[in-house]
Amino acid sequence: MNVVIAPDSFKGSLSAKEVAEAVEKGFLKVRKDLRITKVPMADGGEGTVESLVDATGGRIIHVRVKDPLLREIEAFYGILGDGETAVIEMAAASGLPLLLPEERNPLVTTTYGTGELILSAIEMGCKSIILGLGGSATNDGGTGMARALGVKFLRANGQEIDFGGGSLDQLKTIDCSSMHPRLNTVKFIVACDVDNPLCGEHGASNVFGPQKGATMEMVETLDQNLLHYGKLLEAYMEKEIVKYPGAGAAGGLGAGVLAFLNAEMKRGIEIVMEATQLEEALKDADLVITGEGMIDFQTAFGKTPQGVASLAKKYQIPVIAVAGAIGRDAHTLLDKGFDSIFSIVDKPMPLQDAFERASQLLEDTAERIMRTIYLFANR
């Protein structure tokens, strides 16, 4: 029996690799002759670097960069097993968790550190960069990132504008003459799971600004500033930016990567499945196991288990999902490629206990699943 184990992480508890290893242990308690392929997964957000590095035999690179308030921190990115592809989570350098609640201010926060991660990957010789958008503390349209790569954003008097979304209204000229010379030789693929435009009611500032510390007055200012910036981008780059789906991702970083990196935007789970060659692993599978910390109706909207299940059904392979908890309307997933869903929690317990015991709970659940499978297979 050939089993593919392709879970996401259980946030706050286990990495995707640890989830896969726990499930494997449980299965092997029942049958030692199973052929098991472990493919740690992610959806382009938190955990993507670790999952792709684990799945491809790559390595983690640690580097000193600037945080959203230009303080020096240690961040990271991954280089995949091919040695030529980097995977970066923008949140590692420019994410909301890097700030205290009282420090959140999208008028001044910057994506400069994300640009420094990209620069490091280029200087390491990477020919392709996967960039995950999400979890940002910023609303600067990617200007900070671009500045780290050599772009200059100038006022009418020729001086550079300040960092952050609050200064974009002062922008008069975009000078790309000093951009890093290798940028045009690197392929950029951006993991983006939102379709928000840069500006307007559904734009970066209105939808995501408040969670980054923006007041209603600040939201209005930021939105107008991004519109001014977006129109300048369109004029300089001669391409649609402002209304492009995903341009508003990560505080407008989506617009920045479209304009300055000529990036291709794709759904995060699609990028991960391609990078891990999941489809190749599935072709000969008899059973697929996937999962995440919480499975509910939202799983169907581009999350890892849904992507795995949809691909498995292309080959008519049974799919079982395991989860730390089964939430609202999870039964609707049974019409979307899942054959069964199991919670690993075997009795009422505090959340912290479930986190601490997650590995053993997964192993025990996997053992029960495999015993049931073999009970009926051998009848």
The 8 nearest C-alpha neighbors of each residue, nearest first, counted from 0:
[[1, 33, 34, 285, 2, 32, 284, 286],
 [0, 2, 34, 284, 285, 35, 33, 286],
 [3, 1, 35, 286, 284, 287, 285, 34],
 [2, 4, 36, 287, 35, 37, 5, 288],
 [3, 5, 288, 37, 19, 287, 38, 289],
 [4, 6, 38, 289, 39, 40, 288, 37],
 [7, 5, 289, 290, 40, 15, 39, 4],
 [6, 8, 40, 15, 41, 291, 290, 303],
 [9, 7, 15, 14, 10, 13, 291, 6],
 [8, 10, 292, 13, 291, 12, 14, 11],
 [11, 9, 12, 8, 292, 13, 14, 291],
 [12, 10, 9, 13, 354, 14, 8, 292],
 [11, 13, 354, 10, 9, 357, 355, 14],
 [14, 12, 9, 17, 8, 18, 15, 10],
 [13, 15, 8, 17, 16, 18, 9, 12],
 [16, 14, 8, 7, 39, 18, 17, 6],
 [15, 17, 39, 19, 14, 18, 20, 50],
 [18, 16, 20, 14, 19, 15, 13, 21],
 [19, 17, 15, 21, 16, 20, 13, 14],
 [18, 20, 16, 22, 17, 21, 4, 37],
 [19, 21, 23, 17, 22, 18, 16, 24],
 [22, 20, 362, 24, 18, 23, 19, 358],
 [23, 21, 362, 25, 19, 365, 24, 20],
 [22, 24, 20, 26, 21, 25, 27, 19],
 [25, 23, 21, 27, 22, 26, 362, 20],
 [24, 26, 366, 362, 365, 22, 28, 23],
 [25, 27, 366, 23, 28, 24, 29, 365],
 [28, 26, 30, 31, 29, 24, 25, 23],
 [27, 29, 25, 26, 30, 24, 366, 31],
 [28, 30, 27, 26, 370, 366, 369, 31],
 [31, 29, 27, 32, 28, 33, 26, 369],
 [32, 30, 27, 33, 29, 28, 26, 34],
 [31, 33, 30, 34, 0, 27, 35, 29],
 [34, 32, 0, 31, 35, 30, 1, 27],
 [33, 35, 1, 0, 2, 32, 36, 3],
 [36, 34, 2, 3, 33, 1, 37, 4],
 [35, 37, 3, 4, 2, 38, 34, 280],
 [38, 36, 4, 3, 19, 5, 39, 35],
 [37, 39, 5, 54, 4, 40, 36, 275],
 [40, 38, 15, 16, 50, 5, 54, 6],
 [39, 41, 7, 50, 6, 5, 15, 38],
 [40, 42, 7, 47, 303, 43, 50, 46],
 [43, 41, 268, 267, 303, 44, 302, 271],
 [42, 44, 267, 131, 47, 190, 41, 268],
 [45, 43, 42, 47, 131, 133, 46, 132],
 [44, 46, 47, 43, 88, 48, 41, 90],
 [45, 47, 49, 48, 50, 44, 41, 8],
 [48, 46, 41, 50, 43, 49, 45, 44],
 [49, 47, 51, 50, 46, 77, 86, 52],
 [48, 50, 52, 46, 47, 51, 53, 77],
 [51, 49, 47, 53, 39, 40, 52, 48],
 [52, 50, 54, 53, 48, 49, 55, 47],
 [51, 53, 57, 49, 79, 55, 50, 54],
 [54, 52, 50, 51, 56, 55, 49, 57],
 [53, 55, 51, 52, 38, 39, 56, 50],
 [56, 54, 80, 52, 57, 53, 79, 51],
 [57, 55, 80, 53, 52, 54, 79, 58],
 [56, 58, 80, 79, 52, 55, 78, 53],
 [57, 59, 78, 77, 52, 79, 60, 56],
 [58, 60, 77, 76, 78, 61, 75, 57],
 [61, 59, 76, 75, 77, 62, 58, 78],
 [62, 60, 75, 74, 59, 73, 76, 63],
 [61, 63, 74, 73, 75, 64, 60, 116],
 [64, 62, 73, 72, 74, 71, 61, 65],
 [65, 63, 112, 71, 72, 115, 73, 62],
 [64, 66, 112, 71, 69, 70, 72, 111],
 [65, 67, 69, 70, 92, 68, 93, 112],
 [68, 66, 108, 109, 93, 69, 110, 65],
 [67, 69, 66, 108, 70, 109, 107, 65],
 [70, 68, 65, 66, 67, 71, 109, 111],
 [71, 69, 65, 66, 68, 72, 67, 64],
 [70, 72, 65, 64, 66, 69, 63, 73],
 [73, 71, 63, 64, 65, 66, 74, 70],
 [72, 74, 63, 62, 64, 61, 75, 71],
 [73, 75, 62, 91, 61, 92, 63, 72],
 [76, 74, 61, 60, 62, 91, 59, 77],
 [75, 77, 87, 60, 59, 86, 48, 61],
 [78, 76, 59, 86, 85, 48, 58, 60],
 [77, 79, 85, 58, 57, 84, 82, 86],
 [80, 78, 57, 52, 81, 84, 82, 55],
 [79, 81, 57, 56, 55, 82, 78, 52],
 [80, 82, 83, 79, 84, 57, 55, 78],
 [83, 81, 80, 79, 84, 78, 125, 57],
 [84, 82, 125, 126, 81, 127, 85, 124],
 [85, 83, 127, 125, 79, 128, 78, 82],
 [86, 84, 78, 128, 77, 129, 79, 125],
 [85, 87, 129, 77, 128, 48, 130, 76],
 [88, 86, 130, 76, 131, 89, 129, 48],
 [87, 89, 131, 90, 91, 130, 132, 48],
 [88, 90, 91, 113, 93, 92, 132, 131],
 [94, 89, 91, 93, 92, 88, 134, 135],
 [92, 90, 89, 88, 74, 94, 93, 75],
 [93, 91, 112, 90, 66, 113, 89, 74],
 [94, 92, 90, 67, 110, 66, 135, 89],
 [90, 95, 93, 135, 136, 134, 96, 97],
 [94, 96, 136, 135, 97, 98, 134, 93],
 [97, 95, 98, 94, 99, 136, 134, 90],
 [98, 96, 95, 94, 99, 66, 93, 67],
 [99, 97, 96, 102, 95, 100, 103, 67],
 [98, 100, 102, 101, 103, 97, 96, 95],
 [101, 99, 102, 103, 98, 212, 211, 95],
 [100, 102, 99, 103, 98, 212, 104, 211],
 [103, 101, 99, 100, 98, 104, 212, 68],
 [104, 102, 212, 101, 100, 211, 98, 105],
 [103, 105, 212, 106, 107, 108, 102, 213],
 [106, 104, 108, 137, 107, 138, 164, 211],
 [105, 107, 165, 164, 163, 104, 108, 138],
 [106, 108, 163, 105, 162, 104, 164, 165],
 [109, 107, 67, 163, 105, 137, 68, 104],
 [108, 110, 67, 163, 143, 111, 137, 162],
 [111, 109, 143, 144, 113, 93, 112, 141],
 [110, 112, 143, 144, 114, 113, 109, 147],
 [113, 111, 65, 115, 92, 64, 114, 110],
 [114, 112, 116, 115, 110, 111, 89, 92],
 [113, 115, 144, 147, 117, 111, 112, 116],
 [114, 116, 112, 118, 113, 117, 147, 64],
 [117, 115, 113, 119, 114, 118, 120, 112],
 [118, 116, 114, 120, 115, 119, 121, 113],
 [117, 119, 115, 121, 116, 120, 114, 122],
 [118, 120, 122, 116, 117, 121, 115, 123],
 [121, 119, 123, 117, 122, 118, 125, 85],
 [122, 120, 118, 124, 125, 123, 119, 117],
 [121, 123, 119, 124, 120, 118, 125, 117],
 [124, 122, 120, 121, 125, 119, 118, 83],
 [123, 125, 122, 121, 126, 120, 83, 82],
 [126, 124, 83, 121, 84, 127, 120, 123],
 [125, 127, 185, 83, 84, 124, 186, 128],
 [126, 128, 186, 84, 185, 125, 187, 85],
 [129, 127, 85, 187, 84, 86, 130, 186],
 [128, 130, 86, 188, 189, 187, 85, 87],
 [131, 129, 189, 87, 86, 88, 190, 128],
 [130, 132, 88, 190, 43, 189, 44, 89],
 [133, 131, 249, 191, 89, 190, 130, 88],
 [132, 134, 249, 135, 44, 131, 90, 89],
 [133, 135, 94, 90, 95, 136, 249, 132],
 [134, 136, 94, 249, 95, 137, 133, 90],
 [137, 135, 95, 94, 211, 93, 108, 105],
 [138, 136, 108, 105, 250, 135, 109, 139],
 [137, 139, 250, 164, 105, 140, 251, 163],
 [138, 140, 164, 163, 141, 142, 137, 109],
 [141, 139, 251, 252, 142, 255, 138, 250],
 [142, 140, 252, 255, 144, 139, 143, 110],
 [141, 143, 145, 144, 140, 139, 146, 255],
 [144, 142, 111, 110, 146, 109, 145, 141],
 [145, 143, 114, 111, 110, 141, 147, 142],
 [144, 146, 142, 148, 150, 147, 143, 141],
 [147, 145, 150, 143, 149, 148, 144, 151],
 [146, 148, 114, 144, 145, 149, 111, 115],
 [149, 147, 145, 146, 179, 178, 150, 114],
 [150, 148, 178, 177, 146, 147, 179, 151],
 [151, 149, 146, 175, 145, 178, 174, 148],
 [150, 152, 174, 173, 146, 153, 149, 175],
 [153, 151, 173, 159, 172, 160, 170, 174],
 [154, 152, 159, 172, 157, 158, 170, 160],
 [153, 155, 171, 170, 157, 156, 158, 169],
 [154, 156, 171, 157, 153, 172, 170, 158],
 [157, 155, 154, 158, 153, 159, 171, 172],
 [158, 156, 154, 153, 155, 159, 172, 171],
 [159, 157, 153, 154, 156, 160, 155, 152],
 [158, 160, 153, 152, 154, 161, 157, 151],
 [161, 159, 153, 154, 152, 166, 158, 162],
 [160, 162, 166, 163, 159, 107, 165, 167],
 [161, 163, 107, 109, 143, 160, 166, 108],
 [164, 162, 107, 108, 139, 109, 106, 165],
 [163, 165, 139, 106, 138, 166, 167, 221],
 [164, 166, 106, 163, 167, 107, 221, 224],
 [167, 165, 168, 164, 169, 161, 160, 163],
 [166, 168, 224, 169, 170, 164, 165, 228],
 [167, 169, 224, 166, 170, 227, 228, 165],
 [170, 168, 167, 166, 154, 171, 160, 155],
 [171, 169, 154, 167, 168, 153, 172, 152],
 [170, 172, 154, 155, 153, 169, 173, 152],
 [171, 173, 153, 152, 170, 174, 154, 155],
 [172, 174, 152, 151, 153, 175, 171, 150],
 [175, 173, 151, 176, 150, 172, 152, 177],
 [174, 176, 150, 178, 177, 173, 151, 149],
 [177, 175, 174, 178, 150, 149, 151, 179],
 [178, 176, 149, 175, 150, 179, 174, 151],
 [179, 177, 149, 150, 175, 148, 176, 180],
 [178, 180, 181, 148, 182, 149, 177, 118],
 [181, 179, 182, 178, 183, 177, 184, 149],
 [180, 182, 184, 183, 179, 185, 121, 178],
 [183, 181, 184, 185, 180, 179, 260, 178],
 [182, 184, 181, 185, 180, 260, 186, 261],
 [183, 185, 181, 182, 186, 126, 180, 127],
 [186, 184, 126, 127, 182, 183, 187, 181],
 [185, 187, 127, 128, 126, 188, 184, 262],
 [188, 186, 262, 128, 127, 129, 185, 263],
 [189, 187, 129, 263, 262, 264, 128, 130],
 [188, 190, 264, 130, 129, 131, 263, 191],
 [189, 191, 267, 131, 43, 265, 266, 130],
 [190, 192, 266, 193, 132, 267, 189, 265],
 [191, 193, 266, 267, 190, 194, 301, 265],
 [194, 192, 245, 195, 191, 248, 244, 247],
 [193, 195, 245, 244, 196, 192, 246, 248],
 [194, 196, 245, 247, 202, 244, 193, 201],
 [197, 195, 247, 242, 202, 246, 244, 243],
 [196, 198, 247, 202, 246, 241, 203, 251],
 [199, 197, 202, 196, 222, 226, 203, 225],
 [198, 200, 202, 201, 222, 205, 197, 196],
 [199, 201, 202, 205, 198, 206, 204, 203],
 [200, 202, 199, 195, 206, 205, 196, 198],
 [203, 201, 198, 199, 197, 196, 195, 247],
 [202, 204, 247, 250, 207, 197, 206, 205],
 [203, 205, 208, 222, 218, 207, 206, 202],
 [206, 204, 202, 208, 203, 207, 200, 218],
 [205, 207, 203, 204, 201, 208, 202, 209],
 [206, 208, 203, 204, 209, 210, 205, 211],
 [207, 209, 204, 211, 213, 210, 205, 206],
 [210, 208, 213, 212, 211, 207, 214, 218],
 [211, 209, 212, 208, 207, 213, 136, 206],
 [212, 210, 208, 209, 136, 103, 213, 105],
 [211, 213, 103, 209, 104, 210, 214, 208],
 [212, 214, 209, 208, 217, 218, 211, 104],
 [213, 215, 217, 216, 218, 209, 212, 208],
 [216, 214, 218, 217, 219, 213, 209, 205],
 [217, 215, 219, 214, 218, 220, 213, 221],
 [216, 218, 214, 220, 213, 215, 219, 221],
 [217, 219, 215, 221, 216, 220, 204, 213],
 [220, 218, 222, 216, 217, 221, 223, 215],
 [219, 221, 217, 223, 218, 222, 224, 216],
 [222, 220, 224, 218, 223, 219, 217, 164],
 [221, 223, 225, 219, 204, 224, 220, 198],
 [222, 224, 226, 220, 225, 221, 219, 227],
 [223, 225, 168, 221, 227, 167, 226, 222],
 [226, 224, 228, 222, 227, 223, 229, 221],
 [225, 227, 229, 223, 224, 228, 198, 230],
 [228, 226, 224, 225, 230, 229, 168, 223],
 [227, 229, 225, 231, 226, 230, 167, 224],
 [230, 228, 232, 226, 231, 241, 227, 225],
 [229, 231, 233, 232, 227, 228, 226, 234],
 [230, 232, 234, 228, 229, 233, 235, 227],
 [233, 231, 229, 235, 230, 234, 236, 228],
 [232, 234, 230, 237, 236, 238, 231, 235],
 [233, 235, 231, 237, 232, 236, 230, 238],
 [234, 236, 232, 233, 237, 231, 173, 238],
 [237, 235, 233, 238, 234, 232, 258, 259],
 [238, 236, 233, 234, 235, 239, 232, 240],
 [237, 239, 233, 236, 240, 234, 258, 232],
 [240, 238, 233, 241, 243, 242, 237, 236],
 [239, 241, 243, 242, 233, 254, 238, 229],
 [242, 240, 197, 229, 243, 196, 239, 198],
 [243, 241, 196, 240, 197, 244, 239, 246],
 [242, 244, 240, 246, 196, 241, 245, 239],
 [245, 243, 194, 196, 195, 246, 242, 247],
 [244, 246, 194, 195, 248, 247, 193, 196],
 [245, 247, 253, 254, 197, 196, 243, 248],
 [248, 246, 197, 251, 203, 196, 195, 245],
 [247, 249, 253, 245, 251, 250, 246, 252],
 [250, 248, 135, 252, 133, 251, 132, 247],
 [251, 249, 138, 203, 137, 248, 252, 247],
 [250, 252, 140, 247, 253, 254, 248, 249],
 [253, 251, 141, 140, 255, 249, 254, 250],
 [252, 254, 246, 248, 251, 256, 255, 247],
 [255, 253, 246, 257, 251, 252, 256, 240],
 [254, 256, 141, 252, 258, 253, 257, 140],
 [255, 257, 260, 253, 259, 258, 254, 262],
 [258, 256, 261, 262, 254, 255, 260, 259],
 [259, 257, 255, 256, 261, 260, 254, 236],
 [258, 260, 256, 261, 255, 257, 145, 262],
 [261, 259, 256, 262, 257, 258, 187, 182],
 [262, 260, 257, 258, 259, 256, 263, 187],
 [263, 261, 187, 257, 260, 188, 256, 264],
 [262, 264, 188, 189, 187, 265, 261, 257],
 [265, 263, 189, 188, 190, 191, 262, 266],
 [266, 264, 190, 191, 189, 267, 263, 270],
 [265, 267, 192, 269, 191, 190, 268, 270],
 [268, 266, 43, 190, 42, 270, 269, 191],
 [267, 269, 42, 271, 270, 266, 303, 272],
 [270, 268, 272, 266, 267, 271, 273, 265],
 [271, 269, 273, 267, 268, 272, 274, 266],
 [270, 272, 274, 268, 273, 269, 275, 267],
 [273, 271, 269, 277, 275, 270, 274, 276],
 [272, 274, 276, 270, 271, 275, 269, 277],
 [273, 275, 271, 276, 272, 270, 51, 277],
 [274, 276, 277, 272, 273, 271, 54, 55],
 [277, 275, 273, 278, 274, 279, 272, 280],
 [276, 278, 280, 272, 275, 279, 281, 273],
 [277, 279, 281, 280, 276, 282, 310, 272],
 [278, 280, 277, 281, 276, 282, 283, 275],
 [281, 279, 277, 278, 282, 276, 283, 3],
 [282, 280, 278, 284, 279, 283, 277, 311],
 [281, 283, 279, 280, 284, 278, 314, 311],
 [284, 282, 281, 285, 280, 1, 279, 2],
 [285, 283, 1, 281, 286, 2, 282, 3],
 [284, 286, 1, 2, 316, 0, 283, 287],
 [287, 285, 2, 317, 284, 316, 318, 3],
 [288, 286, 318, 3, 2, 4, 317, 319],
 [289, 287, 4, 319, 320, 318, 5, 3],
 [288, 290, 6, 320, 5, 304, 4, 319],
 [291, 289, 321, 6, 320, 322, 304, 7],
 [290, 292, 7, 322, 9, 293, 8, 6],
 [291, 293, 9, 323, 322, 10, 324, 294],
 [294, 292, 324, 291, 322, 323, 325, 295],
 [293, 295, 325, 326, 298, 322, 329, 324],
 [296, 294, 329, 326, 327, 297, 298, 328],
 [295, 297, 329, 328, 298, 299, 327, 331],
 [298, 296, 299, 295, 300, 294, 302, 301],
 [299, 297, 302, 296, 300, 295, 294, 305],
 [298, 300, 297, 305, 301, 296, 302, 332],
 [301, 299, 298, 297, 302, 305, 296, 306],
 [300, 302, 299, 305, 306, 303, 298, 268],
 [303, 301, 298, 305, 300, 304, 42, 299],
 [302, 304, 306, 42, 305, 41, 268, 7],
 [305, 303, 307, 306, 290, 289, 302, 308],
 [306, 304, 308, 299, 307, 303, 302, 309],
 [305, 307, 303, 309, 304, 308, 268, 310],
 [306, 308, 304, 310, 305, 309, 311, 303],
 [309, 307, 305, 311, 336, 310, 306, 304],
 [310, 308, 312, 306, 311, 307, 336, 305],
 [309, 311, 313, 307, 312, 308, 306, 278],
 [312, 310, 308, 313, 316, 309, 314, 307],
 [311, 313, 315, 314, 309, 310, 316, 336],
 [312, 314, 310, 311, 315, 309, 316, 308],
 [313, 315, 312, 316, 311, 282, 310, 281],
 [316, 314, 312, 313, 311, 317, 310, 318],
 [315, 317, 311, 314, 312, 286, 285, 318],
 [318, 316, 286, 338, 287, 315, 319, 285],
 [317, 319, 287, 337, 338, 288, 308, 286],
 [320, 318, 339, 288, 338, 340, 337, 287],
 [319, 321, 340, 290, 289, 288, 341, 339],
 [322, 320, 290, 341, 342, 340, 289, 343],
 [323, 321, 342, 292, 324, 291, 290, 293],
 [322, 324, 292, 343, 342, 293, 344, 325],
 [325, 323, 293, 322, 342, 326, 292, 294],
 [326, 324, 294, 293, 295, 342, 322, 329],
 [325, 327, 295, 294, 329, 324, 328, 293],
 [326, 328, 295, 329, 296, 325, 294, 330],
 [329, 327, 296, 330, 331, 295, 326, 332],
 [328, 330, 295, 296, 331, 327, 332, 326],
 [331, 329, 328, 332, 333, 296, 295, 334],
 [332, 330, 329, 333, 328, 334, 296, 335],
 [333, 331, 335, 334, 330, 329, 337, 296],
 [332, 334, 337, 331, 335, 330, 338, 336],
 [335, 333, 332, 331, 336, 337, 330, 338],
 [336, 334, 332, 333, 337, 331, 309, 299],
 [335, 337, 308, 309, 334, 312, 333, 338],
 [338, 336, 333, 318, 339, 332, 335, 308],
 [339, 337, 318, 319, 333, 317, 336, 340],
 [338, 340, 319, 337, 320, 341, 333, 318],
 [339, 341, 320, 319, 321, 342, 338, 337],
 [342, 340, 321, 320, 322, 343, 339, 325],
 [341, 343, 322, 324, 344, 323, 321, 325],
 [342, 344, 323, 360, 361, 364, 322, 345],
 [345, 343, 342, 346, 323, 360, 353, 324],
 [344, 346, 343, 347, 360, 342, 364, 348],
 [345, 347, 344, 348, 343, 353, 349, 342],
 [348, 346, 349, 345, 344, 350, 353, 352],
 [349, 347, 346, 352, 350, 353, 344, 351],
 [350, 348, 352, 351, 353, 347, 354, 346],
 [351, 349, 353, 352, 354, 348, 355, 347],
 [350, 352, 354, 353, 349, 355, 348, 356],
 [353, 351, 355, 349, 354, 350, 356, 348],
 [352, 354, 350, 356, 351, 355, 357, 349],
 [355, 353, 351, 12, 357, 352, 356, 350],
 [354, 356, 352, 353, 357, 351, 12, 358],
 [355, 357, 353, 354, 359, 358, 352, 360],
 [358, 356, 360, 354, 359, 353, 355, 361],
 [357, 359, 361, 360, 356, 21, 362, 18],
 [360, 358, 362, 361, 357, 356, 363, 21],
 [359, 361, 357, 363, 362, 358, 343, 356],
 [362, 360, 364, 358, 359, 363, 343, 21],
 [361, 363, 25, 21, 359, 365, 22, 360],
 [364, 362, 366, 360, 361, 365, 25, 359],
 [365, 363, 361, 367, 366, 362, 343, 360],
 [366, 364, 25, 368, 362, 22, 367, 363],
 [365, 367, 25, 363, 26, 369, 364, 368],
 [368, 366, 370, 364, 365, 369, 371, 363],
 [369, 367, 365, 371, 366, 370, 364, 372],
 [368, 370, 372, 366, 371, 367, 26, 373],
 [371, 369, 367, 373, 372, 368, 374, 366],
 [372, 370, 374, 368, 369, 373, 367, 375],
 [373, 371, 369, 370, 374, 375, 376, 368],
 [374, 372, 376, 370, 375, 371, 377, 369],
 [373, 375, 371, 372, 376, 377, 370, 378],
 [374, 376, 378, 373, 377, 372, 371, 370],
 [377, 375, 373, 374, 378, 372, 371, 370],
 [378, 376, 375, 374, 373, 372, 371, 370],
 [377, 375, 376, 374, 373, 372, 371, 370]]
